[in-house]
């Protein structure tokens, strides 16, 4: 597919909090980053961090798979801190409030299953910020400083809903 | 002995035994959705207490922390009865997450099943 056909711009996806949709979110975001000219390694990292964030929402914010939505937003911030471009990834849920100060990586010297998601997100992304949303739920804002291999300005967008029925192209 | 997989979309493509070694061939992405089946099948294998379990990941392009957790659980279970778990054909993306999680040093990794079986 030609870059001109997509022009990814600001992207918004809504999926249901069901692990079966993780692959859909990964594929959509990975493809959008690839088409936008992101370095493959960066695109892999962002895709992994997003997967871990969505997994945490399903497991912890919603307490397991359910029919509630998770909104994913991607946007490019040009001239971030007057140095470089950055990719902003926002994951919004409507689950329970969690004190952001309690969301921490665990001690990696302790070899045991689980508890690695936050560490992976913090390692892969350059900035990570959790916040409670007053209307309910949590928001995770992740930032990745980026090197575009084939620069493509993000101007328009795509909105899609998986697990629902909405797929539309935003102007 | 080979147990063919009745579900072609399954994360466990094949399980077989060679000279007392159990070999699992996994395929596709392993995330929160598919790690459930992976865990069930691995626990099934571990209940037979094989001396060595070889997990072939050469057809796994993506794994997240839920897949890692399952690998760690299998490794810990096998150690409990004196067995071992070896990984084969670990792709770069999967290797990266093992490294990020500092788990790359706890799993013996090999390029091929033959190499793992010979070790």
Contacts between the chains, C-beta under 8 A, distances in Angstrom:
chain1	res1	chain2	res2	distance
A	19	B	31	6.7
A	19	B	32	4.1
A	19	B	33	3.6
A	20	B	33	5.1
A	22	B	31	4.8
A	22	B	32	6.1
A	22	B	33	5.9
A	23	B	29	5.8
A	23	B	31	6.7
A	23	B	33	7.1
A	26	B	29	7.4
A	26	B	31	7.7
A	26	B	62	7.2
A	44	B	93	5.7
A	44	B	96	7.3
A	47	B	62	8.0
A	48	B	62	7.8
A	48	B	64	6.6
A	48	B	93	7.8
A	48	B	96	8.0
A	48	B	97	6.6
A	51	B	31	6.1
A	51	B	62	8.0
A	51	B	64	4.9
A	52	B	64	6.0
A	52	B	65	6.0
A	55	B	31	7.2
A	55	B	32	4.8
A	55	B	64	6.4
A	55	B	65	7.1
A	55	B	66	6.4
A	58	B	32	6.6
A	59	B	32	7.5
A	108	B	101	6.8
A	108	B	102	4.8
A	111	B	72	6.5
A	111	B	76	7.7
A	111	B	103	7.3
A	111	B	106	6.0
A	112	B	72	6.6
A	112	B	76	7.6
A	113	B	68	7.8
A	113	B	69	3.7
A	113	B	70	7.1
A	113	B	72	4.5
A	113	B	73	4.5
A	113	B	76	7.5
A	114	B	65	7.5
A	114	B	69	4.7
A	116	B	65	4.1
A	116	B	68	6.1
A	116	B	69	7.2
A	116	B	101	5.0
A	117	B	64	7.9
A	117	B	65	4.8
A	119	B	100	7.4
A	119	B	101	6.8
A	120	B	64	7.8
A	120	B	65	5.9
A	120	B	97	6.7
A	120	B	100	5.7
A	120	B	101	6.8
A	123	B	100	5.0
A	124	B	100	7.1
